[in-house]
Amino acid sequence: MQRALQLAELGAGRTSPNPLVGAVVLDAGGSLVGEGYHARAGEPHAEVGALAQAGERARGGTLVVTLEPCCHQGRTPPCSQAVIAAGIARVVVAMADPNPQVAGGGLAQLRAAGIEVITGVAEAEARALNRAFIHRISSGRPLGILKWAMGIDGRTALSNGASQWISGPEARAWVHQLRAGCDAVIVGGGTVRADDPLLTSRGQRQPEPLRVVLSRRLELPAAAKLWDQSAAATLVVHGPEAPAAAAAALEKRGVPRLELVGCSPRLLLEALALRGCNQVLWECGPELAAAALAEGCVQELAAVIAPKLMGGQPARTPLGELGFTSMAQVRSWQAQAPRHQGSDLLWQLSSPAELEP
């Protein structure tokens, strides 16, 4: 199962809206005869690849898979039927599929065919690997990661707005890797105006994640790196109050846009879930970051802390107003051990249970 989990992770950032899945086939004598993983949505599932590699050696053998085999017809045929047809005698599964289209149905088909089914092997690790998929299925929204870089005094920019570069090259390379594991990177109009970001993984993923700009009134610059669609796709999302002239200007530049009934983080993530996003990265300014937190659209934090003192009373900080009036309202996030990225410190945290949907 550990090998199957390693295989599953090879598809990170490319399988959405599907989960990450890895599979291993052992023959009747226990020898490894097949491996597979789900590489991309629309391509063969992990079980099919592993069984194809094993061929006739799979008959009477064992399939070890990180997620319950699917039992419905999607863009690919049901894996449960492929497992039965291959003559597998035993299936070992890490976790059941939370997708209502499966939800135990695949396991039931295997058992009905006389196959021994063992579940719950390394389940916690499998659930952690597919936390974004599980979150989207349970909440109807992608899992949100909020990332920022700051000095040790908590500033994310100088008093004049300058912020390049707070972190060092190692930390910036880590952020490119983080983007590569996400389906979309989200900023607000203020970030576009102030920083003119590129928001790509610098080639670590193809296609690049969708670049999303959330701008209530489309107060955006005429020229920006994000308007160049050759590097990566960009989607501008706005509310009904956006002026028609601003919307027309975007269309003239060839930049796709989406109007929502309200310009809120929650509505944006619901729309991105419908577009197949499992995981998104918020790289936005303090006000949008606070709104995303307040609306339950952030499940993980990634703070890059540089050994720098930036100072300045009006200097920008990571978050806007959250509306707390007492420390009793403030919840502690679940923190991993900080680790170094070059001279910077990376601290990753996950949301407390009371903030989950």
N, C-alpha and C positions, 0 to 999 in steps of 0.2 A: 504493500500500500504506500510506503514511503516513496518508492520509485514511481508509482502512479501519480502521486502528488507532485513530484518533481516534473514529470511530463506535462501535467495539467498547466503548470505555471508557464510553460513555453508559449502558451497562447495569450498571455496577458496583454490587454489593450487591443485585441483584434477579434474577440469572439462575440462582443455585444450585438444584439441583446441576449445572446446565449451565455451560459455559464462556462467556467473553465473546467475541463474534464480530461483526465488521463486514465489510461487502461493498460493492463498487463495480462497476457495469457500464459498460463503454465500448462504443460501437457499432463497426461495422466500420471507421469512419474515425478512431476513437480519441477521440471526444467523449464526455463524461460524460453518461449517460442514466438512471442509476439508482443509488440508495444505500439501504442498509438496515443495521440492527443488531438483535441479539437483545435485546429489551427486558425479557423476563420469561419464566421457565420456563413451558412450556405454550403460549406464544404463538409466532407464526411465526418461523422462523430468519432470520438476516441475508440469506442468499442469496435466499430466497423473497420477502422484502420488496423487495430491490434489483431482482430480475427482474420483479416485478409493476409497479414504477415504470417500468421500461424498456419493458415490453410488447414489441411486435414489433421495436422498435429493437435488442433484444438479439441477434436472429438474426445469426449470423456475427461477433458481437462477442467481447469479452473480459470474463470475470468475475475480479475481484481480491478475494480473501477471506483473512482472517487465520487461518483454521483449515480443515483438510480438510473438505469437505462430508460430512455423515453419510450412511450407506447403510443404516440400519436404521429400522424403524417403531417410534417411541416415542409420545409424546403428540402428535407431529406427523409427517407423512409424510417419507420420506427426501429430503434435499436433492439428492442426486446425480441422482435421476430427474427432479427439477424442472429442473436445469441442462441435462440432456440434452434434455428436451422443449422447452426454450426455444430450442434451436438455437445455443447458445454454441459458438464455435470454439476458444477458448483459455481455460484456467483457470490463474490465477497464485495460488499458495497460500504463505502464510508458513510454516506448520508442519503436520506430520501430526498427526492426532488420537490421543492416547495411550490413549483409551478402547478396551478390547479389542473392543467391539462394532463399532468402525470400523477403527482401526489399519491404515490403508492400503487398506481395502476400498473406500472412496469414490473414491480416486484410481484404483484399478484399474478400477472401473466406468466412470469418465470416459474413461480411455484405451481401454477395450474398445469404447466408442461412437465412437472416432475423434477424440476431443477432444485437442488438444495440452495437456499439463499441465506447468507449470513450478513447482518447489517451492523452498523455502528463502529466499525473498525477505523480508528483515527478520525472519528467524526468531528471532534473539536478543530482539528487542523484543516479538515475539508471545509468546514463552515467558515473558518477564518479566511481561507483562500477565496471563497465565493461570497464574502460578506456583501459586496456591492450588488451582486445578482439577487441575493436573498433580500436585501433592503428594498430593491426596486419592486420585487414581487409582493412584499408585505406592505409597502407604503404607497406604491404607485409613483415613486420619485427616485431618481438616481441617488446613490450615496454621494454626499458632498464632502470634499476636503477643502479646508480653508488654509491657505499658505501665505506667510509673509516673511520678510527679512527685516531685522531691526538691529540697532545698536544696543549695548547693554543698558542704556538709559531709556529704552523703550521707544525711541524715535524711529520712524520708517522713512523720514525725509528731513532735510534741513529746513530752516525757517523760510528759505526762498523756494522750497519745493524740490530741490535737487536730491536725487536718490540713487544715481548710478555712479559707482557700484557700492552698495553697502556690504554685500557678501563677496567672498573670494571666488576664484574660478572653480574650485572643487565643489563648493555649495551650489554654484550656478549649474554645473554639470549634473548634479543630483536633481535639481529642479527639472531639467530637460528630461531626465529619466522618469521623474514623477509624471510629467505631462504625457509621456509616451504610454503610461498605463491608464490614462483617462480618455474618455470619449469626447469630452468637451472641456474647454478652458474658458472661464467666464470673467469678464471685466465690466465695469461701468463706463459711462461716457466720460467721466472725470479722468479716469486712468488713460483713456485714449487721448484726451486733450493734453494731459500733463506729460505722459511718458512715451507716447507713440510706440507701443510695444509690438513685437513680432509674434510672440506667444506660440512658437512651434517647439517641437522636441529636438530641433536641429538634426533632423533626419533619422532619429532613433526609431521612428515608427512611420510606416506607410500604409494607408494614407495618414497624414498628420491629423491630430484631434481637431474637431470642429472648434473654431474660434467664435465665441458668442459675446456680443456687446449688448448689455441691457441699458437702454436709454429712454427715459420716459417721454421726452419731447424731441428727441433726435437732434440735440444740440451738439453736433459732431463736426470735426474739422473736415474741410474739403479734401485734404490730402492726408493719408495715413497708411502705414505699412499694412494694416489689416484689410485695406480695400484691394490689395493685390491678391487675387484669387489663385495665382499660379503657385504660390508657396503653400497655401492651405485654404480650405473653405472657411468663409466667414458668414455668420448669420447675425443680423441686427434685429433685436427684439424691442418693441416699444408698446406704449399704451395708446388708447384711443385719442388722447389729447395731443398727439404729435401732429404738427402742421402738415398739411398736404404737400406744401412746397418742399419741405425737408424730406418727406417720403419719396417724392418724385426725383429729388436730387440723388438719393441713394440708388434708385432704380436706374438712373442715367449712368451711374458709375458701374452698374452691373453687380451691385451688392444685394444679395437676397435679404428680405426682411420678413418679420412675422409680427403681426399686431395681436396683442392679448387684450382681454376685457379689462385687465388691471395689470399694472407694471410691477409685479411683485416676484420675489425669489421663488415662492412656492408655485405660483402659476407657471413660471418659466421652467422649473424642474419637471412639472407635470407634462409640459409640452415636449421637453427633451426626452422624457421617458417614452412618449409615443413615437419618438424618432429612433428609439432603440438604444438610448444611453443607459448604461449601468452605473457609471462613475464619472463625476465631474470635479473639476478643480476651480475653486474660487481664488482668483489672483487680483482682487479688487481693492478699492479704497475703503476707508474706515466706515463710511455711512452704509454702503451696500453690504459690507461684511457684517455690520451689526444687524441689518435687516435680515440677512440670510440666517444668522444665528437665532434671531427672535422668532423666525418662522419655521424653525426646525429643519433647516436645509443644510446644516453642517453636522456631520457625524465624526469627523476627524480633523485635527489641527496639525499643522507642520510649521513650526517656528524656527527660522534660521537666525541665530543670535551671533552677531559679529562683535569682536572685542574692540568696540569703538564707542567713544562718547561724542554724541552729536549735538546735544544741548538745544536751547532755544525754547522759550515759553510757547510760541505759536506753532512749534514744529509738529508735524503730523505723527499720530500714533496709530497702531493697527486697527483700533475699533472706535466707532462712534458711540453714541449714547445707547445703553441697553435698558435704561429705565429702572435700575435697581435703586432702592432707597435704604436698604439695610444689608449687612453682610449675610444675614440669614437667607436672603434670596439668591446668593451667589453659590453655585455648585462647583465642586472640585471635579476636574476632568481626570480620567484614568491615564496616567503617564507611563510611557516606556522610559527606559534608562536613556538619558541624553548620550549622543555620540558625536564625535568630531567629524567634520568635513573640512579638511585642511585646517585653517586657523579658526574656523567658525564652529559653533555648536549647533547641532540639530536636535530639536526636541519634538517628538511626535506624541500626540495624545488622542484618546477616543472619548466620545461623549458619555456622560453618566447615564445610567439607565432611565432616569426620569425625563431625559430629553429625547429619548427614542420614540418613534411614532407608535 
